[in-house]
Amino acid sequence: MNVNGNALEYAEEAGRILERLHFRTIVQPLDALEPVSLSRFNFVVAIVSTTGQGDLPANARSFWKKLLRKKLPPDHLQDVNFATFGLGDSSYPKFNWAVRKLHKRLLQLSAQELHTRGEADEQHEEGLVHRTPVRTGMPVKLCRSDASWVPWAASLRHQVLVHYPLDDGVDPIPPEVLLQPKWLLSLVKNQFVSKLELLDGGDHKNQPEADLYLTNGDTLVAGLGHAIPVNPAGFDHHGLEVRLEENRRLTPSDHWQDVRHLRFSCASPVDYAPGDVLTVMPENSSIDVDQVLEMMDWSQQADQAICFEPTGNVLETDFYPRPLVTVNEQCTLLTLRKLLKYHLDIRAVPRRSFFSMVAHFTNNDMHKQRLLEFTDPQYVDELYDYTTRPRRSILEILQEFYSIKIPWQWAANVLPELKGRQFSIASGGSRKHLSGGQTNFELLVAIVKYKTVIKTLREGVCTRYLAGLPIGTTMEATLQKGGLNIHESEAARPVIMIGPGTGLAPMRSLIWERYQWHLSIPSIALGETVLFYGCRNQEADFFYREEWDLLKEKMPLKVFTAFSRDQKAKLYVQDILGQQARLVYDLLHSQRGLVYVCGSSGMMPKAVRAALIDIIRSCGDMGESLAEGYLQTMEKEGRYKQEVSDFPNYVTL
């Protein structure tokens, strides 16, 4: 599972829209805020995405729990206007529930809706349709990517100007004026100080701006000597140092896809459950880094000590935002080279805001005109064809628009942050720990490597990094709780698992976990465990089949497979479900079993859901609507869960 950056991108754009209307704004993850502090703002724009079973992701869960506290008075937000935009995936049963729950709660606390809620659907092909919610009767924009965000944001700007008209003689800041960022990079002039020295309030606080810097644990100090926590508050994760113990290719060398079994050890004893994810921090290649340094004329500053310096007074407000780039390494020196290698995503597919920003840093009129065209809403299709469709990277665009010269001080404002990549853990039960007491993590990873429509080879930054790692490499990783919420109290209940491709990872974890329950709780008869697995070829990508043969002799396990390319007619997991309709219905209806669906988002989850409804309809002798209602009841009872994607959440204030 990969963390998508749309929420942050849209929150930053909302912030820029409001800044050009002369608002003082900050963009923060929801968990960086306290609900009681929301009443201090005039206007709040929440960009919220949905994950798991209608939940808010990790960087919003603490905020959401606090927002639900009964001690908050019903008129707590009566002076606050707000707008919300949701990012969702309609392959999930609880599509965009997170934004709807937040929207409803803000209304309960008497906040005033300034603009109609927007809802984006990553699966919608047309880009923009309208839907009216049953409860409110208000029109909601159901949409996908920039084709939908752009009109919603334009409408938001109009509503803000109506509600907050500018004073006479004051005009909006035009797009050709470059907005001042909250932070810029600066050379370090003097010394390294420790966090303890800052807390003790030593004489170093009287040093000039940018004389001090600190990259020590979770705190970065810059400019005024004010400590700014860099790791956003409330994230549900634990920092770990892991060591690569195994890097084994599972598919044949001549197979079109390289799929790896990766195994990491961790000296710290850590527990985890099926569905949990390990986030791996990748690195950019040194060759790519050197190219950027050379193209941007940054070589002279590449290895000098730098820090983040605030452009405003950090001490004048409790809400000064953190630097956008999270620097959290145990070192005494941050350099531009390290920033590019470990923290900035120079291989990312750029968003519209990138083109808007770099257009300010070229003196070539033809280049500037072309860059600005990509920011024009009427050229959304052209932007898609130039960037998203061929997966053209920032590095390639800087090579093509060679006149762009970004000031190195702006690097972290122009280039996006390099995010960790999330992978569902494939180990469970006895495989979670090694004989020496260390924690064991096993991953099933497809190496991203393909050619696009322009015949250019593309490689995933993280999977390319992982594929080349030698045994014994140590690296940073974080452990995060998943959305399946599996517990050993389910041991006696039958389970149906549907996990095609690398979606098999959490299913393998659960199978080994259930086997461990079978051994450790002899008083309980383990419920039947049924796996539906799909791949292209039995000989190429039927992962872990030897394990299934072994476990079938030790626990009640059935494995049904769909090999889509091993026969003339393509066969998928939903087809195999239909072939085993009577078994599936008996496990779900008669034995009140559980269903877990994992894998890539898109058509698969919808096709699986449709197949289950058809099974319930035919085997249960009921109509379509009753069968749909039956499955919805299973969802409400927590008996039908899926995990196929994840998004972060941000708020603009």
Order of alpha helices (4+ residues) and beta strands (2+ residues): alpha-beta-beta-alpha-beta-alpha-beta-beta-beta-beta-alpha-beta-beta-alpha-beta-beta-beta-beta-beta-beta-alpha-beta-alpha-alpha-alpha-alpha-alpha-beta-beta-beta-beta-alpha-beta-beta-alpha-beta-alpha-alpha-beta-alpha-alpha-beta-alpha-alpha-beta-beta
